[in-house]
Amino acid sequence: MMTLHGRALRLTIIVDDTDTWHHKPLFTEIVHRAHAFGMAGATVFRGVEGFGATSVVHTTRLLSMADDLPTAVVIVDEEDRVRAFMSQLDELPINGLITLQEVEVVHYKSQEAAAS
């Protein structure tokens, strides 16, 4: 079981929900690479409205503009592991924002660990 406590990094990768890699959603590819790399975890959040470098607002409120919604993949792990994982993103067509933030992990426990 992996433990994670104290100082860590949060890697956030923001892409459009319609971005793809080899006919799969790009966010799915990022999550699968994080899993294969052995990261502590990854979560995908789908936005309902947003804009980026193009300054075009995308929203779910207008059916004609329901494409290209912001989608964030968030990964938290130890700093050295996050920085090492970032090389896994190099070949991917990420046309969005990638950020790193220092975070403090105060709780990280699986259901299996909680039951024992």
Secondary structure, 3 states (H helix, E strand, C coil): CCCCCEEEEEEEEEEECCCEECCEEHHHHHHHHHHHHCCCCEEEEECCEECCCCCCCEECCCHHHCCCCEEEEEEEECHHHHHHHHHHHCCCCCCCEEEEEEEEECCCCCHHHHHC
